[in-house]
Amino acid sequence: MNTDKIVKLLRYISGTPKSIYVNFRLLPFNQAIKLPIIVSRKTQLRSLSGQAHLAQVKTGIVRIGFGGTDMMDYHYDRTILKITGDIYFQGKTKIGVGAKLMISGRLTLGNNFDITGDAMIICAKEIEIGHNTMIAWQSILMDTDQHAIYTENKTLLNQDKKITIGNNVWIGARSFILKGTKIPDGCIVGANTTIAKEFTQSNAIIARNPAQVLQENIQWNH
């Protein structure tokens, strides 16, 4: 066994107490006992009063706080979990070092989902992400403005709105995916792009600010 594999194994082992706590906090006993969620000891648990739901129950199918980009430092970068709503795991899931999940609404993550270092998901209403989708470092998805804005007649101006992301989508680094966004299957979102509207063209490159379709009929591999 090489050094990298030994280090990885030691990190999994050191996170065992936290993994046990997360599983039994979020899952029913008959699922939790199989430890389908493996959590790094460096993961900060802000709140776990919500629930997790698994389409498949298999040891380690969800891994939180492991892996990421070369610029992330495992010793200093913390993954953060705050789950007061519902999170649905549709299959294999990787939540990398430094990623942050703040879930008070309903978050659905498709099979083979991958979010890497220092990216953030803030879900107050509903975010649905399809299969084979990857979110690159320092990107932010949020279906809420966080602070309510009212007219003088107390009418709410900025309601939370669902985000829908299709299958096989790649969201580039430092992108902002805001409330009301819809990204169809097979799309690539270019780095540093801000999206706050619905797109209908699948298999397209979406980039620039304001966001627009730059190329159609593209293919990419996860």
Backbone bond lengths (Angstrom), bond angles and torsions (degrees), N, CA, C in turn:
res aa  C-N    CA-C-N  psi(-1)  N-CA   C-N-CA  omega(-1)  CA-C   N-CA-C  phi
1 M - - - 1.472 - - 1.529 109.35 -
2 N 1.360 117.17 127.39 1.461 119.35 -178.79 1.527 111.78 -78.36
3 T 1.342 115.02 171.75 1.468 120.63 -174.80 1.524 112.71 -60.44
4 D 1.327 117.04 -42.47 1.473 120.24 -178.77 1.524 111.34 -60.63
5 K 1.319 117.12 -41.13 1.462 120.97 -179.96 1.528 111.19 -67.99
6 I 1.344 116.02 -37.07 1.467 120.01 177.76 1.525 110.69 -64.71
7 V 1.342 116.17 -44.57 1.464 121.01 179.02 1.530 110.39 -61.12
8 K 1.331 116.15 -44.30 1.470 120.25 179.64 1.522 110.92 -61.96
9 L 1.337 116.46 -43.83 1.456 120.55 179.41 1.523 111.46 -62.05
10 L 1.333 117.09 -42.02 1.464 121.19 179.64 1.528 110.96 -64.53
11 R 1.328 116.40 -34.87 1.468 119.71 178.35 1.520 111.08 -68.36
12 Y 1.322 116.66 -39.59 1.462 119.74 176.23 1.524 110.41 -63.25
13 I 1.325 116.43 -44.79 1.462 120.72 -178.18 1.527 111.23 -64.32
14 S 1.343 116.76 -42.95 1.468 120.44 -177.74 1.525 111.87 -66.30
15 G 1.330 116.57 -22.93 1.460 119.85 179.43 1.516 114.23 -89.38
16 T 1.332 117.26 1.89 1.466 120.77 -175.52 1.527 113.80 -55.52
17 P 1.339 120.13 -48.11 1.476 119.08 179.68 1.533 112.72 -58.13
18 K 1.330 115.93 -41.73 1.471 119.17 -179.95 1.528 110.80 -70.41
19 S 1.329 116.97 -36.46 1.464 120.69 177.12 1.523 110.76 -61.67
20 I 1.312 116.88 -44.38 1.461 121.39 178.76 1.524 110.56 -59.73
21 Y 1.317 115.95 -45.30 1.468 120.52 -179.18 1.527 110.98 -61.89
22 V 1.339 117.64 -46.90 1.465 121.68 -177.70 1.526 110.72 -62.48
23 N 1.320 117.37 -45.12 1.461 120.56 -178.93 1.518 112.36 -61.76
24 F 1.330 116.55 -46.54 1.463 119.06 -176.78 1.531 112.17 -77.13
25 R 1.319 116.20 -16.20 1.468 119.75 176.03 1.530 111.53 -81.75
26 L 1.334 116.60 -36.78 1.461 120.73 -171.48 1.518 114.56 -101.63
27 L 1.348 118.18 -19.36 1.456 121.62 -171.16 1.525 111.76 -121.42
28 P 1.326 117.21 157.62 1.466 119.24 171.43 1.526 110.21 -66.26
29 F 1.321 116.22 156.71 1.465 121.93 -172.36 1.525 112.97 -54.82
30 N 1.348 117.22 -45.20 1.466 120.60 -175.19 1.524 112.78 -65.33
31 Q 1.342 117.65 -20.44 1.460 121.59 174.44 1.528 110.91 -93.39
32 A 1.314 116.03 -42.66 1.466 121.05 -176.11 1.525 112.00 -59.34
33 I 1.329 117.06 -35.23 1.458 120.83 -175.82 1.530 112.55 -64.21
34 K 1.338 116.73 -19.29 1.464 121.34 179.04 1.531 112.50 -89.47
35 L 1.326 117.49 -2.14 1.473 123.99 179.79 1.525 112.90 49.24
36 P 1.328 117.41 57.95 1.465 119.07 177.29 1.533 113.04 -69.89
37 I 1.335 116.91 -20.58 1.470 121.10 179.05 1.528 108.47 -107.88
38 I 1.324 116.37 119.14 1.459 122.31 177.72 1.520 108.22 -107.32
39 V 1.320 116.80 126.39 1.460 121.81 -171.70 1.524 110.31 -122.70
40 S 1.307 116.14 133.94 1.461 121.31 175.64 1.536 110.42 -67.83
41 R 1.314 115.92 145.85 1.471 119.63 177.35 1.524 111.53 -64.95
42 K 1.337 117.83 -18.00 1.464 121.60 179.31 1.530 112.35 -83.20
43 T 1.319 117.32 -2.35 1.465 120.66 179.44 1.519 110.20 -76.44
44 Q 1.321 115.50 128.94 1.463 120.53 177.94 1.528 109.06 -92.14
45 L 1.327 115.97 126.66 1.459 121.91 -178.39 1.525 109.30 -101.52
46 R 1.327 116.49 102.49 1.467 121.03 -178.19 1.525 111.42 -77.21
47 S 1.338 115.47 -44.87 1.463 120.78 177.71 1.522 108.18 -162.98
48 L 1.338 116.05 140.69 1.463 121.20 177.71 1.531 109.26 -133.58
49 S 1.315 116.55 49.84 1.456 120.76 -179.91 1.524 112.58 -89.04
50 G 1.349 117.06 -2.76 1.456 121.21 178.26 1.511 111.69 -90.45
51 Q 1.336 116.47 -156.11 1.453 121.81 -178.25 1.519 111.17 -137.48
52 A 1.335 115.35 147.41 1.460 122.23 171.48 1.522 108.66 -107.65
53 H 1.341 115.71 146.92 1.457 121.98 -179.23 1.530 107.63 -131.15
54 L 1.319 116.83 129.46 1.458 122.11 -174.48 1.517 111.70 -114.91
55 A 1.347 116.59 130.40 1.455 120.46 172.94 1.528 110.38 -76.72
56 Q 1.332 116.40 -28.75 1.464 122.77 177.31 1.517 108.41 -131.73
57 V 1.324 116.28 135.99 1.465 120.38 178.20 1.520 108.13 -110.75
58 K 1.320 115.31 103.72 1.457 122.39 -177.32 1.522 108.26 -147.05
59 T 1.305 117.57 134.94 1.465 121.26 -177.53 1.527 111.41 -53.04
60 G 1.340 115.83 124.46 1.464 121.63 175.53 1.506 115.62 74.37
61 I 1.335 118.28 16.14 1.464 119.08 -179.84 1.532 111.26 -68.51
62 V 1.342 116.24 -25.23 1.472 121.90 174.23 1.523 108.18 -115.00
63 R 1.327 117.00 123.30 1.463 121.46 -178.66 1.524 109.39 -122.98
64 I 1.310 114.65 124.88 1.465 120.91 -173.02 1.530 109.91 -122.37
65 G 1.340 115.80 124.38 1.456 120.84 175.55 1.510 114.68 90.55
66 F 1.338 116.39 16.32 1.465 121.13 178.04 1.520 109.27 -122.14
67 G 1.319 116.32 147.17 1.456 120.14 177.78 1.514 111.82 73.80
68 G 1.313 115.43 173.36 1.464 120.10 -178.55 1.513 109.45 149.47
69 T 1.304 116.83 -159.49 1.455 121.47 -179.49 1.523 110.55 -93.67
70 D 1.327 115.68 165.73 1.464 120.42 -176.79 1.525 112.92 -64.13
71 M 1.336 117.33 -23.87 1.468 119.14 -178.26 1.531 113.21 -81.96
72 M 1.333 117.00 -7.22 1.459 120.30 178.16 1.526 110.09 -85.03
73 D 1.309 116.66 140.01 1.463 122.57 -179.40 1.524 108.65 -111.44
74 Y 1.327 117.12 112.47 1.457 122.07 -176.26 1.529 112.26 -57.66
75 H 1.318 116.66 -31.03 1.468 120.32 -175.77 1.529 112.54 -75.87
76 Y 1.327 117.85 -24.85 1.458 120.68 -173.38 1.534 114.27 -118.05
77 D 1.319 117.97 -26.68 1.466 121.09 -176.89 1.524 110.34 -89.27
78 R 1.322 116.65 123.79 1.459 121.65 -177.37 1.530 111.40 -101.98
79 T 1.310 114.41 135.18 1.458 120.27 165.92 1.530 106.86 -81.49
80 I 1.334 116.78 142.06 1.470 120.28 -177.91 1.524 109.65 -125.49
81 L 1.331 116.47 132.43 1.461 122.50 176.13 1.519 109.64 -120.44
82 K 1.322 115.38 128.55 1.455 121.55 169.48 1.519 106.64 -136.06
83 I 1.323 116.56 101.47 1.454 121.81 -174.77 1.521 108.73 -119.17
84 T 1.318 116.01 98.20 1.464 121.84 176.06 1.526 110.88 -110.29
85 G 1.331 116.31 -3.26 1.456 122.73 176.43 1.509 110.57 -112.07
86 D 1.329 116.98 -138.12 1.465 122.29 -177.82 1.518 110.46 -123.78
87 I 1.330 116.18 134.30 1.453 121.77 175.72 1.514 108.66 -123.00
88 Y 1.318 116.14 128.36 1.463 123.05 -176.94 1.524 109.00 -110.92
89 F 1.313 117.02 117.38 1.460 122.94 177.10 1.525 107.83 -99.39
90 Q 1.333 116.76 117.75 1.455 121.50 -178.05 1.525 113.22 -88.89
91 G 1.322 117.46 -2.94 1.457 121.13 179.92 1.518 110.36 167.34
92 K 1.320 115.86 -145.34 1.458 121.99 -177.28 1.530 110.58 -61.82
93 T 1.331 115.37 131.41 1.467 120.74 -175.47 1.517 110.26 -138.10
94 K 1.343 116.19 133.96 1.459 121.71 174.78 1.525 109.12 -123.11
95 I 1.314 115.49 118.99 1.462 121.35 176.20 1.522 106.54 -115.13
96 G 1.320 116.99 108.28 1.455 122.28 -167.53 1.517 115.38 -76.61
97 V 1.328 113.96 172.36 1.462 122.10 178.09 1.528 110.03 -55.96
98 G 1.317 116.94 130.56 1.456 121.62 176.14 1.511 115.20 86.97
99 A 1.347 118.20 -8.04 1.461 120.09 178.42 1.527 109.88 -70.37
100 K 1.338 115.99 153.77 1.467 121.13 -176.35 1.527 109.34 -132.66
101 L 1.330 116.20 126.28 1.457 122.30 177.84 1.518 109.36 -119.60
102 M 1.338 116.05 119.39 1.456 122.97 177.67 1.529 107.11 -119.52
103 I 1.336 116.79 98.36 1.458 121.34 -168.96 1.528 110.54 -117.67
104 S 1.333 116.46 107.22 1.464 121.06 172.85 1.523 110.80 -113.38
105 G 1.335 117.13 -9.90 1.457 122.68 176.80 1.510 110.80 -106.11
106 R 1.339 116.36 -133.97 1.469 122.60 -179.28 1.523 108.82 -121.96
107 L 1.317 116.09 116.08 1.462 121.99 178.25 1.519 109.09 -113.75
108 T 1.338 116.97 126.88 1.457 122.51 176.50 1.524 108.91 -116.06
109 L 1.342 115.82 125.49 1.460 121.66 179.87 1.521 108.62 -115.62
110 G 1.333 117.19 122.39 1.452 121.66 -178.62 1.515 113.14 -70.78
111 N 1.330 115.91 170.23 1.459 121.23 178.05 1.523 110.95 -62.84
112 N 1.315 115.56 143.11 1.470 122.78 179.85 1.532 111.06 63.32
113 F 1.321 115.59 41.14 1.468 121.90 176.55 1.522 109.42 -84.94
114 D 1.329 116.13 140.76 1.462 121.26 -176.86 1.526 109.02 -141.55
115 I 1.335 116.46 118.97 1.457 121.08 173.65 1.522 107.43 -122.02
116 T 1.318 116.65 130.41 1.452 119.89 -171.60 1.522 112.16 -105.86
117 G 1.329 114.68 -172.33 1.451 122.95 -166.42 1.513 117.17 -49.59
118 D 1.321 114.83 132.50 1.450 123.88 169.77 1.524 113.42 65.70
119 A 1.331 117.83 16.38 1.460 121.01 173.29 1.525 108.65 -87.71
120 M 1.343 116.41 161.83 1.459 119.84 -171.65 1.530 110.76 -140.33
121 I 1.342 115.78 138.05 1.460 121.96 171.36 1.524 108.17 -121.91
122 I 1.323 116.21 121.67 1.460 122.51 175.54 1.524 107.21 -116.29
123 C 1.317 116.28 112.31 1.468 121.81 -174.40 1.517 110.13 -120.92
124 A 1.334 116.64 106.70 1.459 121.78 177.99 1.527 111.50 -102.02
125 K 1.325 117.49 -25.89 1.477 122.38 -178.48 1.526 109.63 -116.67
126 E 1.345 116.58 -79.93 1.463 119.97 178.65 1.525 110.40 -159.20
127 I 1.322 115.14 131.91 1.459 122.87 171.95 1.517 107.09 -128.83
128 E 1.326 116.08 126.26 1.462 121.48 179.82 1.526 108.88 -120.69
129 I 1.330 116.26 121.28 1.455 122.53 -177.25 1.528 108.53 -121.38
130 G 1.333 116.78 130.46 1.457 122.01 -175.33 1.515 113.90 -78.77
131 H 1.341 114.96 -169.93 1.453 122.21 -177.14 1.540 111.17 -77.14
132 N 1.338 115.14 153.50 1.478 122.59 173.52 1.522 112.60 56.89
133 T 1.305 115.31 40.79 1.470 120.23 -179.07 1.524 110.65 -109.86
134 M 1.313 115.84 140.49 1.462 122.49 -174.65 1.527 109.64 -126.30
135 I 1.325 115.81 133.33 1.462 121.62 178.04 1.523 107.80 -117.38
136 A 1.315 116.64 120.57 1.463 121.80 -174.52 1.525 112.02 -83.15
137 W 1.315 115.18 171.34 1.458 123.43 -170.92 1.536 113.50 -59.87
138 Q 1.324 112.91 143.58 1.468 124.79 176.14 1.527 113.65 63.45
139 S 1.320 117.57 18.35 1.463 120.43 173.24 1.524 109.56 -84.65
140 I 1.325 116.65 155.89 1.463 122.17 -179.75 1.518 109.56 -131.63
141 L 1.328 115.79 128.79 1.462 122.35 171.67 1.521 106.90 -114.91
142 M 1.324 117.52 126.33 1.460 120.01 178.68 1.522 110.35 -149.71
143 D 1.343 115.24 127.31 1.465 120.85 -178.26 1.522 112.10 -96.95
144 T 1.307 115.95 18.51 1.458 122.10 -176.06 1.523 109.84 -146.13
145 D 1.329 116.31 156.75 1.471 120.94 173.99 1.522 111.92 -90.62
146 Q 1.347 115.69 -3.25 1.465 123.05 178.79 1.527 113.70 76.68
147 H 1.329 117.59 -36.05 1.472 121.32 -179.08 1.526 109.42 -124.16
148 A 1.312 117.17 128.96 1.462 121.96 -179.04 1.524 111.27 -72.46
149 I 1.337 115.44 141.54 1.466 122.34 176.92 1.529 107.55 -122.53
150 Y 1.346 116.59 128.56 1.463 121.49 -175.78 1.531 110.32 -120.88
151 T 1.341 115.01 154.70 1.454 120.26 169.30 1.526 108.41 -78.02
152 E 1.320 116.30 175.69 1.456 119.51 178.61 1.528 112.10 -65.24
153 N 1.356 116.21 -18.43 1.466 121.11 177.04 1.525 112.40 -93.55
154 K 1.329 115.99 12.54 1.467 122.86 177.47 1.533 113.64 69.18
155 T 1.338 116.88 24.34 1.463 121.18 174.03 1.528 109.04 -85.42
156 L 1.329 116.15 129.15 1.459 120.31 -178.81 1.523 110.22 -71.81
157 L 1.313 117.20 126.13 1.461 122.63 -176.92 1.527 113.06 -92.66
158 N 1.311 117.42 -29.30 1.470 119.75 -170.02 1.524 112.27 -123.36
159 Q 1.317 115.20 69.36 1.458 119.68 178.28 1.525 111.41 -66.83
160 D 1.334 115.25 149.95 1.455 120.35 174.46 1.527 108.98 -65.14
161 K 1.357 116.77 147.17 1.463 121.13 -179.50 1.525 109.97 -137.60
162 K 1.312 115.50 142.08 1.464 122.04 -177.79 1.525 112.27 -62.41
163 I 1.335 115.58 143.09 1.460 123.48 170.44 1.528 107.57 -107.49
164 T 1.332 116.67 132.68 1.462 121.59 177.09 1.521 109.25 -124.98
165 I 1.323 115.75 123.21 1.460 121.86 178.23 1.525 107.57 -122.87
166 G 1.321 116.70 129.50 1.455 121.25 -173.63 1.517 114.29 -77.77
167 N 1.325 115.24 -165.27 1.454 122.59 178.25 1.529 110.70 -82.01
168 N 1.321 115.38 149.65 1.466 121.53 173.22 1.534 111.96 57.04
169 V 1.317 114.86 48.27 1.474 121.39 179.06 1.519 109.46 -109.02
170 W 1.321 115.93 138.44 1.465 122.65 177.76 1.532 107.66 -117.59
171 I 1.315 115.40 116.21 1.465 120.68 178.51 1.523 107.86 -101.36
172 G 1.319 116.38 116.22 1.457 122.05 -174.76 1.520 113.25 -71.40
173 A 1.320 114.71 166.30 1.461 122.75 -174.21 1.528 112.52 -57.74
174 R 1.332 114.76 142.34 1.468 124.02 174.98 1.521 113.28 60.07
175 S 1.313 116.47 30.66 1.458 120.24 175.24 1.525 109.85 -88.04
176 F 1.333 115.64 153.08 1.458 122.24 175.77 1.519 107.77 -116.91
177 I 1.332 116.61 117.22 1.455 121.98 177.36 1.525 106.22 -109.64
178 L 1.319 116.46 107.32 1.460 121.52 -169.97 1.525 111.62 -103.46
179 K 1.315 115.78 173.68 1.467 122.38 -173.72 1.529 111.16 -55.74
180 G 1.345 114.61 143.85 1.456 120.56 179.80 1.515 114.87 83.56
181 T 1.336 117.05 0.84 1.461 120.90 -178.32 1.523 111.23 -75.50
182 K 1.331 116.18 142.70 1.460 122.53 170.07 1.522 108.15 -134.97
183 I 1.334 115.93 123.20 1.456 121.87 179.51 1.526 107.83 -119.48
184 P 1.339 118.62 117.78 1.471 121.26 -176.40 1.530 113.04 -71.82
185 D 1.333 115.35 173.05 1.465 122.58 -179.49 1.527 111.68 -57.87
186 G 1.334 115.23 145.73 1.452 121.71 169.67 1.507 116.27 75.23
187 C 1.326 117.95 10.51 1.465 120.45 -176.06 1.522 112.33 -89.69
188 I 1.323 115.19 154.44 1.460 123.44 170.72 1.525 107.66 -116.45
189 V 1.328 115.96 128.93 1.461 121.00 174.86 1.525 107.24 -100.39
190 G 1.322 116.65 119.88 1.457 121.02 -177.61 1.515 112.30 -65.03
191 A 1.319 115.35 154.08 1.462 120.89 -179.66 1.527 111.25 -55.95
192 N 1.337 115.58 143.14 1.459 123.08 174.70 1.532 112.88 63.84
193 T 1.333 116.08 32.50 1.462 121.36 178.17 1.526 109.62 -100.37
194 T 1.328 116.26 139.40 1.461 121.51 174.81 1.523 109.23 -109.93
195 I 1.342 116.04 125.91 1.472 120.33 -179.39 1.518 109.37 -125.55
196 A 1.325 115.82 131.91 1.467 121.68 177.40 1.521 109.83 -143.43
197 K 1.340 116.78 40.18 1.460 120.69 179.84 1.522 109.18 -155.76
198 E 1.329 116.15 174.12 1.454 121.64 -179.10 1.523 110.95 -92.35
199 F 1.338 115.52 132.40 1.457 121.67 170.81 1.528 108.04 -107.66
200 T 1.322 117.27 152.01 1.463 121.74 -178.07 1.526 112.45 -117.83
201 Q 1.311 118.29 -14.98 1.456 121.97 -176.38 1.518 111.10 -84.48
202 S 1.322 117.71 115.71 1.457 121.37 176.56 1.532 110.77 -80.90
203 N 1.337 116.45 165.70 1.471 122.58 178.09 1.527 111.94 49.29
204 A 1.327 114.07 53.96 1.457 119.82 -177.06 1.526 110.52 -133.69
205 I 1.323 115.90 156.41 1.457 121.55 170.45 1.525 107.33 -94.75
206 I 1.331 115.21 123.81 1.465 122.24 178.75 1.516 107.80 -113.64
207 A 1.306 117.01 124.51 1.474 119.12 -176.48 1.519 110.07 -158.40
208 R 1.322 114.39 -178.18 1.466 125.47 -178.35 1.517 111.58 73.10
209 N 1.327 115.26 170.31 1.457 122.78 177.70 1.528 108.71 -132.07
210 P 1.328 119.79 113.31 1.463 126.23 4.16 1.526 112.30 -68.79
211 A 1.330 115.73 151.10 1.458 121.94 -175.51 1.526 110.99 -65.18
212 Q 1.336 115.54 140.01 1.457 121.12 178.68 1.524 109.33 -152.82
213 V 1.332 115.99 160.56 1.456 121.04 177.11 1.527 108.55 -78.10
214 L 1.341 115.23 122.12 1.464 120.29 -179.43 1.528 112.62 -100.65
215 Q 1.346 115.55 -28.40 1.466 119.16 -177.66 1.524 108.75 -150.31
216 E 1.330 116.30 136.91 1.454 121.35 178.24 1.527 110.60 -108.68
217 N 1.331 115.44 167.87 1.467 122.80 175.06 1.533 112.89 57.47
218 I 1.328 115.95 46.10 1.464 120.05 179.08 1.526 110.01 -100.16
219 Q 1.327 115.45 162.07 1.457 122.71 174.61 1.524 109.09 -133.23
220 W 1.319 116.56 146.74 1.461 119.48 174.85 1.525 108.50 -150.78
221 N 1.339 116.43 158.62 1.461 121.97 -178.85 1.506 109.92 -113.50
222 H 1.341 116.22 132.68 1.472 122.52 178.31 1.527 109.54 -60.64
